[in-house]
Amino acid sequence: MILGLKKGEINLVEPQVGWIEEFHKTQKEIHRAARIAVTRIEHIGSTSIKGIKAKPMIDFVVGVEDIHHVPAFLKSCGILDFTGYVSSLKMRLCSRDLPIKHLMLKPILFI
């Protein structure tokens, strides 16, 4: 499976069967580490669309109830292999030479 991009690199590759499997594996890891419902962990971006060329980077969005819980979330997921940035809190999630997963955190609004 082709997965990962060097910093500043843009590359589209043929669809990879393993992208969906990697999402489900990581979704379970996030669920276990942060105790976040799997229904709040979504696979987004081009690798989530079957049959199209994509940047070989798995994009996730995770719904959090309160943006102030983000530091605790990041700490609980520290063992996971993510790159990303939480701009509202000015926090870098982690740094890698060859990022393979990108995480976005969004507040959940309840009605």
N, CA, C and O of each residue as an XYZ file, in Angstrom:
444
protein
N       0.855     -1.185      0.000
C       0.000      0.000      0.000
C       0.892      1.237      0.000
O       1.859      1.321      0.758
N       0.558      2.185     -0.852
C       1.276      3.458     -0.887
C       0.604      4.390      0.107
O      -0.601      4.631      0.032
N       1.398      4.916      1.044
C       0.856      5.809      2.065
C       1.957      6.734      2.543
O       3.041      6.276      2.906
N       1.689      8.036      2.548
C       2.634      9.018      3.066
C       3.122      9.989      2.011
O       3.264      9.644      0.838
N       3.378     11.223      2.459
C       3.920     12.284      1.615
C       5.012     13.014      2.376
O       4.868     13.302      3.564
N       6.110     13.312      1.683
C       7.140     14.138      2.292
C       6.615     15.562      2.388
O       5.762     15.967      1.597
N       7.121     16.322      3.354
C       6.688     17.703      3.554
C       6.854     18.492      2.255
O       7.919     18.473      1.637
N       5.797     19.181      1.852
C       5.816     19.994      0.647
C       5.563     19.225     -0.643
O       5.478     19.830     -1.712
N       5.443     17.909     -0.561
C       5.228     17.080     -1.747
C       3.735     16.954     -2.059
O       2.912     16.826     -1.153
N       3.403     16.990     -3.334
C       2.034     16.745     -3.780
C       2.111     15.625     -4.810
O       2.835     15.727     -5.800
N       1.360     14.559     -4.565
C       1.413     13.405     -5.444
C       0.078     12.676     -5.388
O      -0.430     12.387     -4.305
N      -0.483     12.383     -6.539
C      -1.703     11.583     -6.607
C      -1.324     10.175     -7.042
O      -0.542      9.990     -7.974
N      -1.890      9.184     -6.355
C      -1.597      7.791     -6.682
C      -2.901      7.053     -6.965
O      -3.987      7.520     -6.621
N      -2.770      5.901     -7.592
C      -3.934      5.059     -7.868
C      -4.583      4.633     -6.551
O      -3.900      4.552     -5.530
N      -5.883      4.362     -6.557
C      -6.575      3.948     -5.331
C      -5.913      2.717     -4.703
O      -5.461      1.815     -5.408
N      -5.864      2.697     -3.384
C      -5.253      1.603     -2.632
C      -6.305      0.957     -1.739
O      -6.982      1.648     -0.978
N      -6.444     -0.346     -1.825
C      -7.412     -1.074     -1.001
C      -7.147     -0.814      0.482
O      -8.094     -0.713      1.262
N      -5.919     -0.707      0.874
C      -5.550     -0.563      2.276
C      -5.954      0.744      2.930
O      -5.941      0.832      4.158
N      -6.313      1.766      2.159
C      -6.673      3.048      2.766
C      -7.884      2.915      3.679
O      -7.869      3.418      4.803
N      -8.921      2.252      3.216
C     -10.136      2.088      4.020
C      -9.825      1.236      5.251
O     -10.285      1.536      6.353
N      -9.043      0.175      5.057
C      -8.658     -0.685      6.184
C      -7.856      0.096      7.219
O      -8.066     -0.068      8.421
N      -6.938      0.946      6.758
C      -6.124      1.759      7.672
C      -7.004      2.725      8.453
O      -6.778      2.945      9.643
N      -8.011      3.306      7.791
C      -8.942      4.178      8.506
C      -9.626      3.415      9.633
O      -9.639      3.879     10.774
N     -10.195      2.251      9.328
C     -10.932      1.495     10.350
C     -10.020      1.081     11.507
O     -10.438      1.112     12.665
N      -8.797      0.699     11.206
C      -7.831      0.336     12.250
C      -7.564      1.537     13.164
O      -7.587      1.409     14.388
N      -7.312      2.693     12.564
C      -6.996      3.882     13.349
C      -8.221      4.404     14.077
O      -8.101      4.915     15.190
N      -9.395      4.287     13.473
C     -10.635      4.687     14.136
C     -10.778      3.929     15.459
O     -11.134      4.514     16.482
N     -10.503      2.643     15.429
C     -10.574      1.834     16.655
C      -9.521      2.267     17.671
O      -9.794      2.290     18.871
N      -8.315      2.612     17.200
C      -7.252      3.073     18.100
C      -7.649      4.380     18.782
O      -7.437      4.545     19.984
N      -8.225      5.310     18.018
C      -8.672      6.580     18.598
C      -9.772      6.313     19.616
O      -9.765      6.880     20.710
N     -10.710      5.455     19.257
C     -11.815      5.111     20.159
C     -11.279      4.561     21.481
O     -11.719      4.975     22.554
N     -10.330      3.629     21.402
C      -9.764      3.043     22.628
C      -8.959      4.061     23.428
O      -9.087      4.126     24.650
N      -8.130      4.857     22.749
C      -7.240      5.789     23.445
C      -7.989      6.958     24.066
O      -7.688      7.363     25.189
N      -8.962      7.502     23.343
C      -9.622      8.732     23.790
C     -11.051      8.518     24.261
O     -11.697      9.458     24.723
N     -11.551      7.296     24.151
C     -12.923      6.980     24.553
C     -13.943      7.869     23.824
O     -14.927      8.327     24.407
N     -13.678      8.094     22.551
C     -14.591      8.863     21.703
C     -15.388      7.869     20.867
O     -14.827      6.932     20.299
N     -16.692      8.080     20.796
C     -17.561      7.181     20.030
C     -17.075      7.083     18.588
O     -16.708      8.090     17.982
N     -17.075      5.878     18.043
C     -16.615      5.701     16.665
C     -17.461      6.501     15.681
O     -16.989      6.834     14.594
N     -18.703      6.815     16.045
C     -19.559      7.614     15.163
C     -19.090      9.061     15.071
O     -19.560      9.802     14.208
N     -18.177      9.475     15.937
C     -17.619     10.831     15.884
C     -16.268     10.873     15.184
O     -15.623     11.921     15.141
N     -15.841      9.753     14.644
C     -14.541      9.656     13.969
C     -14.815      9.297     12.514
O     -15.217      8.174     12.210
N     -14.596     10.252     11.617
C     -14.956     10.066     10.208
C     -13.724     10.093      9.310
O     -12.758     10.808      9.579
N     -13.774      9.311      8.253
C     -12.754      9.294      7.206
C     -13.198     10.302      6.151
O     -14.275     10.161      5.571
N     -12.383     11.308      5.902
C     -12.719     12.349      4.929
C     -11.587     12.455      3.910
O     -10.576     11.761      4.019
N     -11.761     13.310      2.941
C     -10.709     13.533      1.962
C     -10.737     12.503      0.846
O     -11.584     11.610      0.824
N      -9.802     12.640     -0.072
C      -9.826     11.837     -1.294
C      -9.624     10.345     -1.056
O     -10.136      9.539     -1.833
N      -8.898      9.946     -0.016
C      -8.706      8.508      0.214
C      -9.974      7.828      0.708
O     -10.044      6.599      0.745
N     -10.977      8.616      1.087
C     -12.242      8.030      1.543
C     -13.189      7.720      0.380
O     -14.233      7.098      0.575
N     -12.823      8.155     -0.825
C     -13.674      7.949     -2.000
C     -13.104      6.796     -2.824
O     -12.006      6.896     -3.370
N     -13.849      5.718     -2.907
C     -13.375      4.530     -3.626
C     -13.204      4.823     -5.113
O     -14.040      5.478     -5.736
N     -12.099      4.320     -5.666
C     -11.905      4.335     -7.108
C     -11.285      5.577     -7.710
O     -11.168      5.653     -8.933
N     -10.876      6.568     -6.904
C     -10.263      7.763     -7.490
C      -8.805      7.884     -7.043
O      -8.420      7.378     -5.989
N      -8.006      8.564     -7.863
C      -6.637      8.876     -7.462
C      -6.700      9.825     -6.275
O      -7.638     10.612     -6.144
N      -5.688      9.743     -5.410
C      -5.710     10.568     -4.206
C      -4.294     10.812     -3.697
O      -3.362     10.082     -4.034
N      -4.154     11.848     -2.882
C      -2.910     12.015     -2.129
C      -2.880     10.871     -1.120
O      -3.891     10.624     -0.462
N      -1.773     10.173     -0.977
C      -1.727      9.020     -0.077
C      -1.616      9.426      1.397
O      -0.632      9.117      2.069
N      -2.633     10.114      1.874
C      -2.699     10.605      3.252
C      -4.108     10.321      3.756
O      -5.082     10.716      3.115
N      -4.230      9.643      4.894
C      -5.538      9.331      5.468
C      -5.979     10.532      6.301
O      -5.319     10.879      7.281
N      -7.088     11.167      5.922
C      -7.618     12.326      6.642
C      -8.769     11.896      7.538
O      -9.662     11.160      7.117
N      -8.733     12.366      8.777
C      -9.760     12.080      9.771
C     -10.340     13.388     10.274
O      -9.645     14.403     10.320
N     -11.599     13.370     10.648
C     -12.168     14.454     11.438
C     -12.796     13.794     12.658
O     -13.481     12.777     12.554
N     -12.543     14.400     13.823
C     -13.063     13.874     15.084
C     -13.883     14.970     15.745
O     -13.400     16.086     15.939
N     -15.123     14.651     16.090
C     -15.982     15.605     16.782
C     -15.715     15.570     18.278
O     -15.757     14.510     18.903
N     -15.441     16.739     18.844
C     -15.227     16.855     20.289
C     -16.321     17.741     20.871
O     -16.753     18.701     20.233
N     -16.765     17.420     22.073
C     -17.862     18.174     22.688
C     -17.440     19.577     23.104
O     -18.242     20.510     23.051
N     -16.203     19.729     23.512
C     -15.732     21.011     24.029
C     -14.300     21.206     23.555
O     -13.451     20.344     23.784
N     -14.023     22.317     22.904
C     -12.690     22.584     22.374
C     -11.644     22.584     23.489
O     -10.463     22.354     23.230
N     -12.069     22.840     24.720
C     -11.133     22.831     25.846
C     -10.709     21.419     26.234
O      -9.763     21.246     27.003
N     -11.404     20.404     25.706
C     -11.012     19.016     25.949
C      -9.940     18.546     24.970
O      -9.435     17.430     25.089
N      -9.595     19.387     24.012
C      -8.636     18.994     22.986
C      -7.274     18.620     23.568
O      -6.726     17.593     23.167
N      -6.692     19.401     24.499
C      -5.386     18.981     25.033
C      -5.412     17.578     25.637
O      -4.475     16.804     25.440
N      -6.465     17.247     26.364
C      -6.572     15.903     26.941
C      -6.712     14.861     25.836
O      -6.147     13.772     25.926
N      -7.467     15.201     24.795
C      -7.611     14.285     23.663
C      -6.260     14.029     23.013
O      -5.902     12.881     22.746
N      -5.509     15.095     22.759
C      -4.208     14.940     22.115
C      -3.268     14.102     22.964
O      -2.526     13.269     22.443
N      -3.301     14.323     24.263
C      -2.441     13.546     25.161
C      -2.825     12.071     25.113
O      -1.950     11.206     25.065
N      -4.112     11.779     25.125
C      -4.556     10.384     25.114
C      -4.217      9.696     23.798
O      -4.049      8.477     23.763
N      -4.114     10.463     22.718
C      -3.795      9.884     21.409
C      -2.315     10.034     21.064
O      -1.919      9.805     19.921
N      -1.511     10.408     22.026
C      -0.091     10.644     21.771
C       0.646      9.459     21.182
O       1.663      9.633     20.511
N       0.150      8.263     21.422
C       0.809      7.082     20.881
C       0.453      6.852     19.418
O       1.099      6.049     18.743
N      -0.553      7.538     18.930
C      -0.979      7.346     17.548
C      -0.110      8.183     16.620
O       0.526      9.149     17.041
N      -0.098      7.800     15.375
C       0.835      8.332     14.398
C       0.171      9.384     13.511
O      -0.179      9.099     12.366
N      -0.003     10.601     14.036
C      -0.697     11.649     13.304
C       0.188     12.852     13.067
O       1.150     13.092     13.797
N      -0.149     13.603     12.038
C       0.398     14.925     11.848
C      -0.798     15.868     11.778
O      -1.896     15.449     11.415
N      -0.596     17.121     12.119
C      -1.709     18.056     12.055
C      -1.478     19.245     12.954
O      -0.427     19.369     13.584
N      -2.461     20.119     13.012
C      -2.328     21.353     13.774
C      -3.705     21.772     14.243
O      -4.664     21.754     13.472
N      -3.801     22.146     15.502
C      -5.061     22.654     16.047
C      -4.897     24.165     16.136
O      -4.358     24.678     17.117
N      -5.361     24.876     15.114
C      -5.076     26.305     15.010
C      -5.703     27.122     16.123
O      -5.095     28.084     16.592
N      -6.910     26.763     16.560
C      -7.567     27.569     17.586
C      -6.830     27.514     18.919
O      -6.967     28.422     19.738
N      -6.051     26.460     19.143
C      -5.288     26.336     20.387
C      -3.793     26.496     20.160
O      -3.010     26.401     21.105
N      -3.389     26.737     18.922
C      -1.983     26.887     18.559
C      -1.149     25.699     19.060
O      -0.113     25.876     19.700
N      -1.617     24.513     18.759
C      -0.939     23.291     19.191
C      -0.560     22.449     17.981
O      -1.382     22.241     17.089
N       0.658     21.969     17.944
C       1.073     21.033     16.904
C       0.851     19.626     17.426
O       1.283     19.285     18.527
N       0.180     18.821     16.634
C      -0.140     17.459     17.060
C       1.110     16.595     17.094
O       1.380     15.950     18.108
N       1.863     16.566     16.032
C       3.154     15.889     16.022
C       3.846     16.215     14.717
O       3.241     16.784     13.808
N       5.092     15.860     14.627
C       5.859     16.173     13.436
C       6.507     14.893     12.920
O       7.090     14.134     13.694
N       6.407     14.655     11.619
C       6.984     13.463     10.991
C       7.641     13.860      9.678
O       7.252     14.840      9.043
N       8.634     13.089      9.288
C       9.241     13.303      7.974
C       8.324     12.831      6.851
O       8.320     13.404      5.762
N       7.548     11.783      7.123
C       6.665     11.219      6.108
C       5.273     11.028      6.705
O       4.910      9.916      7.090
N       4.485     12.119      6.784
C       3.146     12.000      7.379
C       2.267     11.037      6.589
O       2.285     11.030      5.358
N       1.491     10.218      7.320
C       0.579      9.288      6.661
C      -0.870      9.507      7.068
O      -1.783      9.036      6.390
N      -1.087     10.218      8.169
C      -2.451     10.472      8.640
C      -2.550     11.925      9.070
O      -1.609     12.478      9.640
N      -3.690     12.540      8.797
C      -3.916     13.930      9.171
C      -5.207     13.988      9.965
O      -6.230     13.446      9.545
N      -5.157     14.647     11.113
C      -6.292     14.689     12.026
C      -6.814     16.105     12.157
O      -6.039     17.038     12.367
N      -8.133     16.272     12.032
C      -8.789     17.552     12.275
C      -9.788     17.362     13.402
O     -10.512     16.367     13.437
N      -9.828     18.308     14.315
C     -10.771     18.253     15.430
C     -11.786     19.364     15.257
O     -11.420     20.515     15.019
N     -13.049     19.028     15.375
C     -14.132     19.998     15.212
C     -15.087     19.887     16.384
O     -15.378     18.783     16.843
N     -15.586     21.035     16.882
C     -16.582     20.963     17.960
C     -17.902     20.408     17.440
O     -18.298     20.669     16.305
N     -18.569     19.642     18.284
C     -19.892     19.105     17.967
C     -20.918     20.027     18.591
O     -20.805     20.387     19.763
N     -21.909     20.409     17.822
C     -22.974     21.266     18.335
C     -24.211     20.420     18.574
O     -24.695     19.734     17.673
N     -24.714     20.476     19.793
C     -25.926     19.736     20.131
C     -27.109     20.684     20.130
O     -27.000     21.815     20.603
N     -28.239     20.233     19.605
C     -29.449     21.061     19.575
C     -30.338     20.651     20.719
O     -31.419     21.214     20.894
